[in-house]
Amino acid sequence: MAGGDYPDVSMLKELAREQLTILLGNFYGKKDLVIDPGLMTPLDRLTGVQFLKHKGVDKIFKLEHKEILGGCDQRVYIVRPQVKSMRNIAAHIHSDKRAGKLRKYRILMVPRRLHVCEMILEQEGVYGSVQIEDLHIGLIPIDSDIISLENPQLLDSFFMEGDYTWLHTVARTIVNLQSTFGTIPNVYGQGHAAKIVETLVQTLTSELGEKKSPLQHKIGHIVLLDRDVDYVTPLCSQVTYEGLLDDIFEIKCGAIEFGPEVTGTEKVAKTMLNSEDAIFSQIRNRHFTGVFKYLSSRAKEIQANYDKRHNMELQELKNFVSEELKGLKQEHRSLTLHIGASEVIMKHKTKGSLKRGDLQDILGVEHNLLEGSDFRQCVSYIEECIHRQYDMLLTLRLLCLLSCTTSGLLAKDYQSLKLKFLHSYGFEHMITFFNLKKAGLLTEAVTGKEVAPSSIESNLNKLADSRGVGSAVSYVTSSLAALQKKDWFRTVSKKLSLIPKAGVECNLQNPNDMSYVFGGAYTPLTCRLVEQAIQRQGWGGLEDVLRHLPGTNFEKIEARSAKGGKSTVGSAASKVVLVYFIGGVTYSEIAALRFLGRQKGYRIIIATTAIINGSRMLRSFVETVK
């Protein structure tokens, strides 16, 4: 595909910068910026400090409850529309009034204002002191094929609380994509949130009255997937290089910080992880076993390029310094960091730590759970994790994987593991179990005999049943019902060949199947669904599989031409697929979809509400003592 035909997602960054420029420009003169902590990294990715300085920003503060002393006579807050943020802003304004400081205040809400925020400001008595604007920062380009809302709140707000607020934002981003790259003619979706988003997209499009022209198509297909369609994938340990970096160091908005254990100095090295890094682009999607070999060979090549300068004439040396030396230094720095990171990963992989267990043992348990073998041995290992008080999120991850792969735990096992967990980690986590149950991550199997729950748990379950009205309640009920269908995971795994047959080994160095991202043990369900949707041009023939998954499935396929039934979508656009994960995507799934795109000749763009891993996903549901 020609470069001009492939959607350039970096345009989204420019659109966001333009809007921020206009809103800051409307506030004339010097101004201070107070930014929501969760927006610091995304804003830095979009603008950078120098850009903000050029727009009249004097000082930049992080939004906290404590008072901000000093600063300009004008202050701009850039925040998510959250109650806590509104109360912090109100506290700042009251503090200024007590000190006799007169300022002008403007609040830019990302991505839009909510009525509840205005109510809080009014209750706090500061509504008349502020101007409120919407700052429509939507999908942020993380790489040439990844765009993210960087909004992890959607995961628990929708899948646990049944709150539809952020789905409007997801729909709005799709409408903006279509206004930039043309209407997407073929839509396939699975999940309750996906269906709501598709309906909202149609409503917003009709309200905007956009013109539809097949000549504008740059994206031929969009696949919308709810996270709860496949909880199993994020619960598995990642073994691709980029996935391991995220698990151990945590990648934030495409950037990573390496500490002294990697750099070998007291300094912290912050680097961007994207396809512009020649070294990283070659190893990011590889299974970790193939990373050291590549880094070693690349180190020898770079050293050979350095050494050739010794035999150069003066003119050749000048050309070398002006043309090659800078690139070699950049590659050398990148190589040094990735070798250091690989060594840290190896220590985690082989030795583990007192709180994290041994990775090889954990992978063995995960593979047994995926295959449905040695159930009691897996339960025993999880009990050992509980008794040894391993990292709580690791233990929860294995518990949830046990539940998801067995379609819910038997009441006896559920109550036993729950009691041991609460004794070991604290009884405040009774709420954590309640949250995980609402989300469908850790459930009891529906059987004829039910163990009588405790009075507290009974009250929590009643609250779960009556916490809302209408569709919010029916969503949780239907999701739990779908998740608890007998042996749904085994059935889906068999029909979609998610688990390789016994005796079939995956070549991890030169893979021929997406299962390599989990060491050949498992193909991500979401990625297999994308593959089937592309191949079949819809969900036709998959009814027996999709009925086992939460939510509903839908498709909207562009009308075929009368002659030969061929699509009117251009040949270039027909090979471009946008996969939108509502609730988050893992780096393992991204690697698998990149492999699928290369294998099938498609260009796959991955859009998501956030990039997650098992720990970050579960952290959304964990109850913390305040």
C-alpha positions in Angstrom: 0.0 0.0 0.0 1.3 3.4 -0.9 2.2 5.6 2.1 -0.4 8.2 1.1 -3.2 5.6 1.2 -2.4 4.4 4.7 -4.0 6.5 7.5 -1.5 8.8 9.2 -2.6 8.7 12.8 -0.1 11.4 13.7 -2.7 13.9 12.3 -4.7 13.3 15.5 -1.9 14.8 17.5 -1.9 17.9 15.4 -5.7 18.3 15.8 -5.4 18.1 19.6 -2.5 20.6 19.6 -4.5 23.0 17.5 -7.5 22.9 19.9 -5.3 23.4 22.9 -3.6 26.3 21.2 -7.0 28.0 20.6 -8.2 27.5 24.2 -4.9 28.7 25.7 -4.9 31.6 23.3 -8.3 32.8 24.5 -6.8 33.3 27.9 -4.5 36.2 27.1 -1.2 36.8 28.9 0.9 34.7 31.3 -0.9 31.9 32.9 -0.1 28.9 35.2 -1.2 25.4 34.3 -2.5 22.9 36.9 -2.7 19.4 35.4 -4.5 16.3 36.6 -1.8 13.7 37.5 -3.4 11.2 35.1 -3.1 13.7 32.2 0.6 14.7 32.8 2.1 12.0 30.6 -0.5 12.2 27.7 -0.1 16.0 27.6 3.6 15.7 27.6 3.3 13.3 24.7 1.0 15.7 22.8 2.7 19.0 23.4 5.9 19.1 25.5 7.0 21.8 27.9 8.4 24.1 25.2 5.1 24.1 23.2 3.3 25.2 26.4 5.9 27.9 27.1 5.3 29.4 23.7 1.6 29.6 24.4 2.1 31.8 27.5 2.4 29.1 30.2 4.6 30.3 33.0 4.6 27.5 35.6 3.2 24.0 35.6 1.7 22.3 38.7 0.3 18.9 39.4 -3.3 19.0 40.7 -3.2 18.0 44.4 -5.3 18.9 47.4 -2.6 21.0 49.0 -2.6 24.7 48.4 -0.6 26.2 45.5 1.4 29.2 46.6 2.4 32.0 44.3 2.0 32.0 40.6 0.4 34.2 38.0 -2.9 36.1 38.2 -4.4 33.6 35.7 -4.6 29.9 36.2 -5.8 27.1 33.8 -6.8 23.7 35.1 -6.7 20.7 32.7 -8.5 17.9 34.4 -10.7 14.8 33.9 -14.4 15.5 34.8 -14.1 13.9 38.3 -15.7 14.9 41.6 -12.3 14.7 43.5 -10.7 17.1 41.0 -13.6 19.6 41.3 -13.2 19.6 45.1 -9.4 20.2 44.8 -10.0 23.1 42.5 -12.6 24.6 44.9 -10.1 24.2 47.7 -7.5 26.2 45.7 -10.0 29.0 45.0 -11.1 29.3 48.6 -7.4 29.4 49.7 -6.7 32.3 47.3 -9.8 34.1 48.6 -8.6 33.7 52.2 -5.2 35.1 51.2 -6.8 38.0 49.4 -5.4 36.9 46.1 -7.4 37.8 43.0 -7.1 35.4 40.0 -8.9 34.4 36.9 -9.6 30.7 36.7 -10.4 28.5 33.7 -11.1 24.8 33.7 -10.5 22.7 30.6 -12.3 19.4 31.0 -10.9 16.4 29.1 -12.7 15.2 27.0 -15.9 17.1 28.0 -17.7 18.7 30.9 -20.2 16.7 33.0 -23.2 18.2 34.8 -22.1 16.5 38.0 -18.9 18.6 38.0 -20.8 21.8 37.6 -23.0 20.8 40.5 -20.0 20.2 42.7 -18.5 23.6 41.9 -21.8 25.2 42.6 -22.1 23.4 45.9 -18.6 24.6 46.8 -19.6 28.1 46.0 -17.0 28.7 43.3 -19.0 28.1 40.1 -19.3 31.8 39.4 -15.5 32.2 39.7 -14.5 29.9 36.9 -14.9 29.5 33.2 -15.4 26.0 31.9 -14.4 24.7 28.4 -14.3 21.3 26.8 -10.9 20.1 25.6 -11.6 17.2 23.2 -8.4 15.3 23.5 -9.4 11.9 22.0 -7.1 9.2 20.7 -3.4 9.9 21.3 -0.9 8.4 18.7 1.4 6.1 20.7 3.0 4.7 17.5 2.3 4.5 13.8 -0.3 1.7 14.4 -1.4 2.4 18.0 -3.8 5.1 19.2 -5.0 5.3 22.8 -7.5 7.3 24.9 -5.2 6.7 27.9 -8.3 6.5 30.0 -8.1 3.4 32.2 -11.2 4.5 34.2 -13.6 3.1 31.6 -12.7 -0.4 32.7 -14.1 -0.3 36.2 -16.7 2.4 35.5 -18.5 0.4 32.8 -17.6 -3.3 33.4 -18.1 -3.0 37.2 -20.4 0.0 37.8 -22.4 -0.1 34.6 -21.7 3.6 34.0 -22.1 4.5 30.4 -20.5 8.0 30.6 -17.2 7.1 28.9 -18.8 5.2 26.0 -19.9 8.6 24.6 -16.2 9.5 24.5 -15.3 6.3 22.7 -18.1 6.9 20.1 -16.9 10.5 19.7 -13.4 9.3 18.8 -14.7 7.0 16.1 -16.8 9.8 14.6 -13.6 12.0 14.6 -11.6 9.2 13.0 -14.3 9.0 10.3 -14.3 12.7 9.7 -10.5 12.5 9.2 -10.1 9.3 7.3 -13.5 8.8 5.8 -16.5 6.7 6.8 -15.7 3.1 7.7 -18.1 1.0 5.7 -17.7 -2.4 7.4 -18.4 -2.7 11.1 -18.1 -5.8 13.2 -18.6 -5.9 17.0 -18.9 -8.2 20.0 -20.0 -7.1 23.4 -22.5 -4.9 25.2 -20.4 -1.8 25.2 -19.5 -2.3 21.6 -23.2 -2.3 20.6 -23.9 0.9 22.6 -20.9 2.6 21.0 -22.0 1.6 17.5 -25.5 3.1 18.2 -24.0 6.3 19.6 -21.7 6.6 16.5 -24.8 6.5 14.2 -26.6 9.0 16.4 -23.6 11.5 16.5 -23.0 11.1 12.8 -26.6 11.9 11.9 -26.6 14.9 14.3 -23.4 16.2 12.6 -24.9 15.5 9.2 -21.6 14.4 7.7 -21.4 13.6 4.0 -20.6 10.1 3.2 -18.4 9.4 0.2 -16.8 6.0 -0.6 -14.0 7.9 -2.3 -12.8 9.1 1.1 -12.4 5.7 2.6 -8.9 5.1 4.1 -10.1 2.4 6.6 -12.1 -0.5 5.2 -13.1 -2.3 8.4 -13.6 -1.7 12.1 -13.8 -4.4 14.8 -15.2 -3.3 18.2 -14.5 -5.6 21.1 -15.4 -5.4 24.8 -12.6 -6.3 27.2 -14.9 -8.7 29.1 -15.2 -10.8 25.9 -11.7 -12.0 26.8 -10.4 -11.6 30.3 -8.2 -14.6 30.0 -5.6 -12.9 27.8 -4.7 -10.0 30.2 -4.6 -12.4 33.1 -1.8 -14.4 31.5 1.9 -13.5 32.0 3.4 -11.8 29.0 6.5 -13.2 27.4 7.1 -10.9 24.4 9.8 -8.4 25.0 7.5 -5.3 25.0 5.0 -7.1 27.2 7.8 -8.0 29.8 9.0 -4.4 29.8 5.4 -3.3 30.6 5.0 -5.9 33.3 8.3 -5.2 35.1 9.0 -1.5 34.4 5.6 -0.2 33.3 5.2 1.6 30.0 3.3 4.9 30.3 1.9 6.5 27.1 4.6 4.9 25.0 7.5 6.0 27.3 9.5 4.1 29.8 11.9 5.0 32.6 14.9 2.7 33.3 16.5 3.0 36.7 20.0 2.4 37.9 19.7 -1.4 37.6 19.4 -0.9 33.8 21.6 2.2 33.2 24.4 1.1 35.5 24.6 4.7 36.8 22.7 6.8 39.3 20.8 8.5 36.5 17.3 7.5 35.3 17.0 7.1 31.6 13.6 8.0 30.0 13.1 6.8 26.5 10.3 6.5 23.9 9.4 3.1 22.8 8.2 3.2 19.1 9.0 2.2 15.6 11.5 5.1 15.2 13.9 3.2 17.4 15.7 0.9 15.0 16.7 -1.6 17.7 13.5 -1.7 19.6 11.3 -2.0 16.4 13.2 -5.3 15.7 12.7 -6.9 19.1 9.5 -5.5 20.5 7.2 -8.2 19.2 9.7 -11.1 19.6 9.3 -13.9 22.2 11.9 -13.1 24.9 14.0 -16.1 24.1 15.0 -14.6 20.7 15.9 -11.1 22.0 19.5 -11.7 23.3 20.6 -13.3 20.1 19.5 -10.3 18.1 21.0 -7.8 20.5 24.3 -9.7 20.4 24.5 -9.7 16.6 23.5 -6.1 16.4 26.2 -5.1 18.9 28.8 -6.7 16.7 27.5 -4.8 13.6 27.6 -1.5 15.4 31.2 -2.2 16.7 32.3 -3.1 13.2 30.8 0.2 11.9 32.7 2.1 14.6 36.0 0.3 13.8 35.9 1.0 10.1 36.7 4.7 10.8 40.3 3.8 11.6 41.1 3.1 7.9 39.4 6.1 6.4 40.9 9.0 4.5 40.2 12.5 5.8 37.2 13.2 3.5 35.7 9.8 4.2 36.1 10.5 7.9 34.3 13.9 7.6 31.4 12.2 5.8 31.3 9.5 8.4 31.1 12.0 11.3 28.4 14.1 9.5 26.3 11.3 8.2 26.7 8.1 10.2 28.2 8.9 13.6 25.0 10.4 15.1 22.9 7.4 14.1 25.5 5.0 15.4 25.5 6.8 18.8 21.7 6.6 19.0 21.7 2.9 18.2 24.5 2.3 20.7 22.6 4.1 23.5 19.4 2.2 22.6 21.3 -1.1 22.5 22.9 -0.5 25.9 19.5 0.2 27.5 17.8 -2.8 26.0 20.7 -5.1 27.0 20.4 -3.8 30.5 16.7 -4.2 30.5 17.0 -7.8 29.2 19.4 -8.6 32.1 16.9 -7.3 34.6 14.1 -9.3 33.0 16.3 -12.5 33.1 16.8 -12.0 36.8 13.0 -11.7 37.3 12.4 -14.7 35.1 14.9 -17.1 36.6 15.2 -16.0 40.2 12.0 -14.2 40.8 11.7 -12.4 44.1 10.2 -13.3 47.5 7.0 -11.5 46.6 6.6 -12.4 43.0 7.4 -16.1 42.8 9.3 -17.8 40.1 8.1 -17.0 36.6 8.7 -20.5 35.2 6.5 -21.9 38.0 3.8 -19.3 37.3 3.9 -20.0 33.5 3.5 -23.7 34.2 0.4 -23.1 36.4 -1.0 -20.8 33.7 -0.5 -23.3 30.9 -2.2 -26.0 33.0 -5.2 -23.8 33.6 -5.4 -22.9 29.9 -5.3 -26.6 29.0 -7.6 -27.7 31.8 -5.2 -30.1 33.4 -3.9 -30.7 36.9 -6.6 -28.5 38.5 -5.8 -29.5 42.1 -2.1 -28.9 41.6 -3.0 -25.3 40.3 -5.2 -24.7 43.3 -2.4 -25.9 45.7 0.0 -23.4 44.0 -2.4 -20.5 44.4 -2.9 -21.5 48.1 0.9 -21.5 48.5 1.0 -17.9 47.0 -1.6 -16.8 49.5 0.1 -18.4 52.5 3.5 -17.0 51.5 1.9 -13.6 50.9 3.2 -13.2 47.4 2.4 -10.0 45.6 -1.3 -9.6 46.0 -2.0 -8.7 42.4 -0.1 -11.8 41.3 -2.3 -14.0 43.6 -5.5 -12.3 42.4 -4.4 -12.7 38.8 -4.0 -16.5 39.2 -7.3 -16.7 41.1 -9.2 -14.8 38.4 -7.5 -17.0 35.7 -8.6 -20.1 37.5 -12.2 -18.7 37.6 -12.3 -17.6 34.0 -10.8 -20.8 32.6 -13.2 -23.0 34.6 -16.4 -21.0 34.0 -16.5 -20.1 37.7 -15.2 -21.9 40.8 -17.2 -24.5 42.7 -18.7 -22.9 45.8 -16.5 -25.0 48.1 -13.3 -23.9 46.3 -14.5 -20.3 46.0 -15.3 -20.0 49.7 -12.1 -21.7 50.8 -9.7 -19.6 48.6 -11.6 -16.5 49.5 -11.3 -17.1 53.3 -7.6 -17.9 53.0 -7.0 -14.8 50.9 -8.9 -12.5 53.4 -6.9 -14.0 56.3 -3.6 -13.3 54.5 -4.2 -10.0 52.8 -6.9 -8.3 55.0 -10.6 -8.4 55.3 -11.0 -5.1 53.5 -10.6 -7.2 50.3 -14.1 -8.6 50.8 -15.0 -5.5 48.8 -12.4 -6.5 46.2 -14.0 -9.9 45.8 -17.4 -8.2 45.4 -15.9 -5.9 42.7 -14.3 -8.8 40.8 -17.6 -10.7 41.0 -19.5 -7.7 39.5 -17.0 -7.5 36.7 -17.2 -11.2 36.0 -13.6 -11.9 36.8 -13.9 -14.1 39.9 -17.2 -15.9 40.1 -18.9 -19.0 41.5 -20.1 -21.6 39.2 -23.9 -21.9 39.1 -24.8 -25.3 40.6 -27.8 -26.9 42.2 -26.6 -26.5 45.7 -25.3 -23.1 46.8 -23.2 -22.5 49.9 -25.0 -20.1 52.2 -23.1 -16.9 52.2 -22.3 -14.8 55.2 -24.7 -12.0 56.2 -22.2 -9.3 55.0 -21.8 -11.1 51.7 -25.5 -11.5 51.3 -26.0 -7.7 51.8 -23.2 -7.0 49.2 -24.9 -9.4 46.7 -28.2 -7.7 47.3 -26.5 -4.4 46.7 -25.0 -5.8 43.5 -28.4 -6.8 42.3 -30.1 -3.5 43.2 -27.3 -1.0 42.7 -29.0 0.6 39.6 -32.0 0.5 37.4 -32.9 -0.5 33.9 -30.2 -1.5 31.4 -27.3 -1.1 33.9 -28.6 -3.9 36.0 -29.5 -6.1 33.0 -26.0 -5.6 31.6 -24.3 -7.0 34.8 -26.9 -9.8 35.0 -26.4 -10.8 31.4 -22.6 -10.6 31.5 -22.4 -12.9 34.6 -24.9 -15.3 33.0 -22.8 -15.5 29.9 -19.5 -15.9 31.8 -21.0 -18.7 33.9 -22.3 -20.8 31.0 -21.0 -24.3 31.6 -17.4 -24.8 30.2 -17.7 -21.8 27.9 -13.9 -21.3 27.8 -13.3 -25.0 26.8 -16.0 -24.8 24.1 -14.7 -21.6 22.6 -11.0 -22.7 22.8 -11.9 -25.9 21.0 -14.0 -24.3 18.2 -11.4 -21.5 17.6 -8.3 -23.7 18.2 -7.0 -21.4 20.8 -5.0 -24.2 22.5 -2.5 -26.0 20.2 -2.9 -29.7 19.9 -0.7 -31.9 22.1 2.6 -32.6 20.5 2.5 -29.6 18.2 5.3 -27.2 19.1 5.5 -23.5 18.1 8.7 -22.2 16.6 9.3 -19.2 18.9 12.2 -17.8 16.8 10.3 -17.9 13.4 6.6 -18.2 14.5 3.9 -19.3 12.1 1.0 -18.7 14.5 -0.2 -16.0 16.9 0.2 -18.3 19.8 3.9 -17.5 20.0 3.0 -14.5 22.1 2.3 -16.9 24.9 5.0 -19.3 24.2 2.9 -21.4 21.9 0.4 -22.3 24.8 -2.5 -20.0 23.8 -3.8 -17.8 21.0 -5.5 -14.6 22.4 -9.3 -15.0 21.9 -9.7 -11.4 20.8 -7.0 -11.8 18.1 -8.6 -14.9 16.8 -12.0 -13.1 16.6 -10.4 -10.4 14.6 -8.8 -13.0 12.2 -12.2 -14.7 11.7 -14.0 -11.3 11.2 -11.5 -10.3 8.5 -11.5 -13.7 6.8 -15.3 -14.1 6.8 -16.1 -10.4 6.2 -18.4 -10.7 9.2 -19.5 -13.1 11.9 -21.2 -15.6 9.5 -20.7 -19.2 10.6 -19.5 -18.2 14.1 -22.9 -18.2 15.9 -22.0 -21.3 17.9 -18.9 -19.5 19.3 -20.3 -16.0 19.9 -23.3 -17.2 21.8 -20.9 -18.3 24.6 -19.4 -14.8 24.9 -20.7 -11.9 26.9 -22.9 -9.3 25.2 -24.3 -9.3 21.7 -22.6 -9.5 18.3 -23.5 -7.3 15.3 -22.2 -6.4 11.9 -22.9 -3.7 9.4 -21.5 -4.6 6.0 -21.4 -2.1 3.1 -23.8 -2.9 0.2 -22.1 -4.9 -2.5 -22.2 -3.8 -6.1 -24.6 -5.5 -8.4 -21.9 -7.0 -10.6 -20.1 -9.9 -9.0 -21.0 -8.8 -5.5 -17.8 -6.9 -5.1 -17.3 -4.3 -2.5 -17.1 -0.6 -3.6 -14.4 0.1 -1.1 -11.0 0.9 -2.7 -8.5 -2.0 -2.8 -6.1 0.0 -0.5 -8.7 0.7 2.2 -10.1 -2.8 2.1 -6.7 -4.0 3.5 -6.8 -1.5 6.4 -8.5 -2.7 9.6 -9.1 -0.7 12.8 -9.5 -2.9 15.9 -11.0 -0.9 18.8 -10.6 -2.5 22.3 -13.1 -1.0 24.8 -11.6 -1.5 28.2 -8.0 -1.9 27.3 -5.5 -4.0 25.2 -2.3 -5.7 26.2 1.1 -5.6 24.4 0.7 -9.4 23.8 -2.5 -8.7 21.8 -0.8 -5.9 19.9 2.1 -8.2 19.0 -0.3 -10.9 17.9 -2.3 -8.5 15.7 0.9 -7.2 14.1 1.8 -10.8 13.3 -1.7 -11.4 11.9 -1.4 -8.3 9.7 2.0 -9.4 8.2 0.7 -12.9 7.7 -2.6 -11.9 6.0 -1.4 -8.8 4.2 -3.5 -6.3 6.2 -2.5 -3.1 7.8 -4.0 -3.2 11.3 -4.4 -0.1 13.4 -5.1 -0.8 17.1 -7.3 1.7 19.0 -7.9 1.3 22.7 -9.2 3.1 25.8 -5.9 2.3 27.5 -3.0 -0.1 27.3 -3.2 -2.5 30.2 -1.7 -5.6 31.7 -2.9 -8.1 34.3 -1.8 -6.0 37.3 -3.2 -2.7 36.0 -6.5 -4.3 35.1 -6.9 -5.8 38.6 -5.8 -2.7 40.3 -8.9 -1.0 39.1 -11.0 -3.4 41.2 -8.9 -3.6 44.3 -10.3 -2.0 47.5 -7.7 0.2 49.2 -7.9 1.3 52.8 -8.1 5.1 53.0 
